[in-house]
Amino acid sequence: MKSRSFRGTTNRVWPYLLIPTLAGLVAFPTWSTLSLTELDYHQRLALTALCFTLVGALTTWYVRWCLSRNCMAME
């Protein structure tokens, strides 16, 4: 079967590279906002890690759902 240039297997990597970037962009303002509170360092770190993990997990689920729904129909 011929390889497709659009939405081929080589182009399916970039959504997964976007996930940590998006999670980091959400976690940084969380860390900054929590630094204004009276929480100690470990509590801020735990809440920021929780935020990063939740955003990463939900975005991974969404990307996998979109790829299975939209890209598999093209093959």
KETI-645027 format. One record per residue: x, y, z of N, C-alpha, C in turn. Coordinates in steps of 0.02 Angstrom, whole numbers, plus 50000, padded with zeros to 5 digits. Example, Ala and Ser with C-alpha at 12.3 -4.5 7.8 and 13.67 -1.06 7.14 Angstrom:
2
506604971650390506154977550390506604983550390/506424988850354506844994750357506455000250394/
This chain:
75
500424994250000500005000050000500455006250000/500245011149964500635017249958500585021450022/501135024350041501145028650100500825035450084/500415037650129500085044150120500515049650151/500555055250116500955060750142500595064550196/499935064650193499535068250243499205063050288/499295063750352499025059350403499305052250398/499905051750374500235045250371500535043550439/500855037950443501135035850507501685040550530/502045043750484502575048350505502285054850532/501695056650511501385062850535500985061950599/500945055850624500555054650685500975055550748/501595057550741502025058350799501935065250830/501815070350791501805077150817501255078450868/500655075250864500175076550918500425074150986/500805068650986501075066051049501645070451076/501985073951032502495078651054502185085051081/501585086451059501235092451082500965091651154/500855085551175500555084251241500975086951299/501625085351304502015088251360502085095851355/502095098351293502135105651285501515108951312/500935106351294500305109151319500245108451395/500435102651420500405101451493500875106251530/501455107451501501925112251532501675119351530/501335121151475501045127851471500485128951521/500145123651541499625124151591499935123751661/500445119651670500745118751736501145124851759/501445128551713501845134351734501425139751767/500845141851737500435146751773500155143951839/500055137351841499835134351904500365135251958/500995133851939501545134751987501605142052007/501535146551959501595153651974501035156052020/500435153652007499865155552049499945152652120/500155146452124500245143352190500815146452229/501295149552195501845152752231501615158952268/501045161652250500765167352285500395165352349/500275158952357499915156552416500425154952472/500165152952528500605151452585500755144052590/500705140552535500875133452535501635132552535/501865127052565502585125952563502785122952495/503425122252486503695120252421503435113452398/503395108652443503195101852425502455101552405/502035105552438501335105752420501235108852351/501605114252338501565117352271501805112652218/502355109052232502625104252184502125098652171/501805096152223501325090752216500715092952175/500455098852190499875101352153500045102952080/500635105452068500845106851999500955100351961/501245095351993501335088851961500655085551947/500185086351993499515083751982499185087151922/499255093651917498985097451860499315095151795/499965094451795500335092251735500105085251715/500025080851763499825073951749499115073651723/498655077351753497965077251731497885080051660/498215085651647498175088551580498495083851529/499055080951547499385076251502498955070051488/498645067351540498235061351532497605062851490/497285068351505496675070151467496845071851394/497395075251383497585076951315497795070651277/498135065951310498315059551278497685055751258/497195055451303496565052151286496235055451226/496215062051225495895065751171496265064651105/496915064851105497305063851044497205056851017/497225051951061497115045051038496415044151010/495925047151040495235046751015495185050050947/495475055950939495445059450875495805055550820/496395052850836496765049150787496395042850766/496095039450814495735033350796495105034950756/494805040450771494185042150736494315045150667/494785049650662494885053350600495405050150554/495955047850581496495045350538496375038150515/496065034150554495945027250533495425026950477/494985031850473494495032050420494825033550353/495415036650354495765038350292496115032250262/496235027150301496615021350276496155016250244/
